[in-house]
């Protein structure tokens, strides 16, 4: 028909096991969304909207000033705890984005860059839970903990896609770092995902990302409740891999009864670690 759907509904959810990972990925996704803005406008007739639902998401505009929200207080407003300025879509700015005091008082959801002065309004970002319920973002970032809480919170069901009309239900759920969903934590996350999928009552494409799984198909099936034969594992071929190096992590735990200095032992162990990486043929 050629009619573009400009209505507000959550098209996809990106779920993260940890808040810091969510914040890091949200910042990157927001920059990519700004670069693809022209493409999205040709497809839907408007910009893509992004929102994040976790502990620092304020209920409404004035709620952002509460200290436990995690927003940084500035002389002219409140600094976003997760997003930085993506620039003009070509060159990245990376400066702080601030919700100005006058906009907060007016209930206007808009972030302004402190350096280049670009502004990003409600046509691109959804900052509060109240706005998410009224106008869900196209792409919603959420933690597993908040997904669990939101399923029983009538004020959060709409952005999660619950009770959405047919044709306006989420189509995809992205699950990052799925290898962390193991043991008791993994079982609890699996139950949350099943509850959410049952509440949606619609087909969902689950996409899981991980680099360290011995049996990814079985793991993904257990996590999402999808049958094994419906899961496809996508991995690079051996000839597509390029060896560049490796990272090593040294974990030390002190013994208070040993009488050894924790600081000096840590320094000595750190100095010895690089020597274990010396090539046998080197001096």
C-alpha positions in Angstrom: 0.0 0.0 0.0 3.0 2.3 0.5 1.7 3.6 3.8 4.5 3.9 6.3 3.9 2.8 9.9 4.8 5.8 12.1 3.1 4.5 15.2 5.0 3.9 18.5 5.5 0.3 19.5 8.4 -1.8 20.7 9.8 -3.7 17.7 12.8 -5.3 19.4 14.2 -5.7 22.9 17.9 -6.0 23.8 18.4 -7.8 27.1 21.6 -7.6 29.2 22.7 -9.5 32.3 24.5 -6.5 33.8 23.8 -2.8 33.9 27.3 -1.6 32.9 27.1 -3.8 29.8 23.7 -2.4 28.9 25.0 1.2 29.2 28.0 0.5 27.1 26.0 -1.1 24.3 23.3 1.5 24.4 25.8 4.2 23.8 27.1 2.4 20.7 23.7 1.5 19.4 22.5 5.1 19.7 25.5 6.3 17.6 24.7 3.7 14.9 21.0 4.6 15.0 21.9 8.3 14.3 24.1 7.2 11.4 21.2 5.2 9.9 18.7 7.9 10.5 18.1 8.7 6.8 17.5 5.0 6.0 15.0 4.6 8.9 13.2 7.7 7.8 12.8 6.3 4.2 11.4 3.1 5.7 9.1 4.4 8.4 8.8 8.2 7.7 10.5 9.1 11.0 13.6 8.6 13.1 14.2 5.4 15.1 13.5 5.8 18.9 15.7 4.1 21.5 15.0 3.8 25.2 16.6 2.0 28.2 14.7 0.4 31.1 16.8 -0.2 34.2 17.4 1.2 37.7 18.5 4.7 36.5 15.4 5.2 34.2 13.3 7.9 35.9 9.6 7.6 36.3 9.0 11.1 34.9 11.0 14.2 34.1 11.2 15.7 37.7 12.0 12.3 39.1 15.4 12.4 37.3 16.8 14.8 40.0 16.5 12.1 42.7 20.0 11.1 43.8 19.5 7.3 43.5 18.7 7.6 39.8 22.4 7.8 38.9 22.1 10.9 36.7 25.0 13.4 37.3 24.0 16.8 38.6 25.4 19.7 36.6 24.9 23.5 37.0 22.6 23.6 33.9 20.9 20.2 34.2 21.4 16.5 34.7 24.0 14.4 32.7 22.9 11.2 31.1 24.5 8.1 32.9 24.6 6.0 29.7 24.7 8.0 26.5 27.3 10.4 25.0 27.0 12.6 22.0 27.1 10.6 18.7 28.1 13.7 16.7 26.7 14.4 13.3 26.5 10.8 12.2 29.9 11.0 10.4 32.4 12.2 13.0 31.7 11.2 16.6 31.7 13.9 19.3 31.7 11.7 22.5 30.9 14.7 24.8 28.5 14.6 27.7 24.7 14.8 27.0 22.7 16.9 29.5 19.0 17.1 30.2 18.7 20.9 30.7 16.9 22.2 33.8 14.3 24.2 31.8 13.4 21.1 29.8 13.1 19.0 32.9 10.7 21.6 34.4 8.7 21.7 31.2 8.6 17.9 31.0 10.4 18.0 27.6 12.6 14.9 27.1 15.6 16.2 25.2 19.4 15.7 25.7 21.8 18.5 24.6 25.5 18.0 23.9 27.7 20.2 26.1 30.3 20.6 23.4 28.7 20.7 19.9 25.3 21.8 21.3 23.4 19.2 19.1 20.1 18.2 20.7 18.3 14.8 20.6 14.6 15.0 21.4 11.6 12.7 21.8 11.7 11.7 18.1 15.0 9.8 18.9 15.2 9.0 22.6 12.7 8.0 25.2 14.0 8.9 28.7 11.3 8.1 31.2 9.1 5.1 32.1 6.0 7.3 31.8 6.9 8.1 28.2 7.7 4.5 27.4 4.3 3.5 28.5 2.7 6.2 26.4 5.0 5.9 23.4 7.2 2.8 23.5 10.6 3.1 21.7 11.3 1.0 18.6 14.3 -0.5 20.4 14.2 -1.1 24.1 17.3 -1.9 26.2 16.5 -3.7 29.4 18.2 -5.8 32.1 17.0 -9.3 32.9 16.2 -8.0 36.4 14.0 -5.2 35.1 12.4 -7.5 32.6 11.4 -9.7 35.5 10.0 -6.8 37.5 8.2 -5.3 34.4 6.2 -8.4 33.8 4.2 -7.7 37.0 4.2 -3.9 36.7 1.2 -2.6 34.8 3.1 0.7 34.2 5.8 -1.1 32.2 3.9 -3.8 30.3 3.4 -1.8 27.1 7.1 -1.1 26.3 7.8 -4.8 27.0 5.2 -5.7 24.4 2.7 -7.3 26.8 -1.0 -6.8 25.8 0.1 -5.1 22.6 -2.3 -5.5 19.7 -1.7 -8.0 16.9 0.8 -6.6 14.4 2.4 -4.4 17.1 4.2 -7.0 19.1 8.0 -7.3 19.4 9.6 -9.3 16.6 13.0 -9.9 18.0 14.8 -10.2 21.4 18.6 -9.9 21.5 20.4 -11.7 24.3 24.0 -10.6 24.9 26.7 -12.6 26.7 24.5 -15.7 26.9 27.3 -17.8 28.4 26.8 -15.8 31.7 23.3 -17.4 32.0 24.5 -20.6 33.7 23.6 -22.5 36.9 20.9 -21.0 39.1 21.2 -17.6 37.4 20.6 -19.1 34.0 17.6 -21.1 35.3 16.0 -17.9 36.7 16.7 -16.0 33.5 15.2 -18.9 31.4 12.0 -18.7 33.5 11.7 -15.0 33.0 12.1 -15.3 29.2 9.5 -18.1 29.1 7.1 -15.9 31.1 7.7 -13.0 28.8 7.3 -15.1 25.6 4.0 -16.6 27.0 2.8 -13.0 27.8 3.5 -11.8 24.3 1.6 -14.7 22.6 3.4 -14.1 19.3 6.4 -15.6 17.4 9.7 -14.2 18.5 13.2 -14.4 16.9 15.7 -14.8 19.7 19.3 -13.9 18.9 22.0 -14.8 21.4 25.6 -13.5 21.3 28.5 -15.3 22.9 32.1 -16.3 22.2 32.6 -19.1 24.7 30.1 -21.9 24.4 30.9 -25.5 23.8 27.3 -26.4 22.8 25.6 -23.2 21.7 22.4 -24.8 20.2 21.6 -26.8 23.4 22.4 -23.7 25.6 20.2 -21.4 23.5 17.4 -23.9 23.5 17.5 -24.3 27.3 17.6 -20.5 27.8 14.8 -19.5 25.5 12.6 -22.6 25.5 12.9 -22.9 21.7 13.2 -26.4 20.3 16.7 -27.5 19.3 15.8 -27.9 15.6 14.7 -24.3 15.4 18.1 -23.0 16.7 20.9 -22.2 14.3 24.5 -21.6 15.4 26.4 -19.1 13.3 30.2 -19.2 13.8 33.2 -18.1 11.7 35.1 -20.7 9.7 38.7 -21.4 10.6 40.0 -19.5 7.6 38.0 -16.5 8.6 39.9 -16.2 11.9 43.0 -14.0 12.2 45.3 -14.5 15.2 46.2 -11.2 16.8 47.2 -12.1 20.4 45.6 -12.9 23.7 44.6 -11.3 27.0 45.5 -12.7 30.4 43.7 -12.1 33.7 45.5 -12.6 37.0 43.3 -13.0 40.1 45.0 -12.8 43.5 43.4 -13.5 46.9 45.3 -12.7 50.0 45.6 -14.9 53.1 45.4 -12.7 56.2 47.2 -15.3 58.3 50.3 -15.6 56.1 52.0 -12.5 57.4 52.9 -11.4 53.9 52.3 -7.9 52.6 49.3 -7.9 50.3 50.6 -4.9 48.3 54.2 -6.2 47.8 52.9 -9.7 46.9 50.6 -8.2 44.3 53.4 -6.1 42.8 55.7 -9.1 42.6 53.1 -11.4 41.1 52.3 -8.7 38.5 55.9 -8.3 37.6 56.4 -12.1 37.3 53.3 -12.6 35.0 54.9 -11.0 31.9 57.9 -13.3 32.3 55.7 -16.3 31.9 54.8 -15.0 28.5 58.4 -14.8 27.3 59.2 -17.0 24.3 61.5 -20.0 25.2 64.0 -18.9 22.6 64.3 -15.3 23.8 66.8 -14.1 26.4 
